[in-house]
Amino acid sequence: MSEMLPVIMAFVAALISIVATWLAVQERDMLIATLFSALQSTCYALIYYLLMAPDIVLVYLPVSVGILPLITIILIKKTERYEE
């Protein structure tokens, strides 16, 4: 059972990332859509970690979970928060 745990975790992370991507596309509040996008990126980072690619995880986490949402939130503050 312990050798199947990474496969199950990757499968669950993939399903969560699909749902988070769908919710990000459907959401009219840009701030919430950004949070869903960050959740999707976190799930991808977990999948990369489970695939034993720590170098990609070390680059992907700060950029896609940290810097990109931060820049997007700053841009949302300068424009309208809700999509018409």
C-alpha atoms as one frame of an Amber mdcrd trajectory, in Angstrom:
protein
   0.000   0.000   0.000   2.837   2.407   0.780   4.167   2.250  -2.792   0.738
   3.259  -4.109   0.489   6.331  -1.870   2.456   8.680  -4.208   0.314   7.586
  -7.149  -2.896   8.228  -5.219  -1.602  11.607  -4.028  -0.670  12.594  -7.590
  -4.108  11.534  -8.827  -5.876  13.565  -6.125  -3.645  16.586  -6.813  -4.431
  16.305 -10.518  -8.175  16.221  -9.839  -7.950  19.218  -7.495  -5.938  21.152
 -10.081  -8.555  20.451 -12.767 -11.340  21.656 -10.480  -9.336  24.734  -9.435
  -8.631  25.612 -13.068 -12.322  25.292 -13.954 -13.328  27.454 -10.996 -10.718
  30.072 -11.895 -12.087  30.308 -15.424 -15.712  30.537 -14.279 -15.157  33.015
 -11.425 -16.137  36.651 -12.027 -14.235  37.963  -9.004 -10.641  38.338 -10.217
  -9.158  38.065  -6.721 -10.838  34.714  -6.094  -9.811  33.532  -9.563  -6.212
  34.389  -8.695  -6.465  32.303  -5.527  -7.854  29.356  -7.508  -4.952  29.740
  -9.927  -2.487  29.651  -7.034  -4.200  26.492  -5.728  -3.837  24.895  -9.146
  -0.148  25.811  -9.216   0.352  24.327  -5.749  -1.165  21.063  -6.927   1.159
  21.026  -9.928   4.141  21.622  -7.642   3.050  18.639  -5.527   2.826  16.496
  -8.646   6.324  17.588  -9.721   7.605  16.718  -6.242   6.002  13.285  -6.381
   7.590  12.750  -9.802  10.951  13.398  -8.110  11.726  16.676  -9.855  12.823
  18.842  -6.907  14.718  21.309  -9.100  11.534  22.177 -10.975   9.602  22.459
  -7.696  12.190  24.884  -6.291  11.668  27.195  -9.278   7.947  26.616  -9.821
   6.783  27.326  -6.263   8.198  30.841  -5.832   7.235  31.917  -9.326   3.766
  30.419  -9.786   2.550  30.456  -6.192   4.335  33.576  -4.957   5.361  36.116
  -7.567   2.656  35.616 -10.205  -0.335  35.918  -7.813   1.325  38.893  -6.110
   1.723  40.747  -9.406  -1.823  39.796 -10.420  -3.260  41.088  -7.126  -1.358
  44.376  -7.560  -2.793  44.711 -11.066  -6.300  43.902  -9.808  -5.989  46.689
  -7.237  -5.234  49.140 -10.063  -8.209  48.003 -12.162 -11.684  46.656 -11.465
 -12.017  43.599  -9.267 -15.145  42.152 -10.855 -15.563  41.083 -14.455 -18.643
  42.461 -16.169
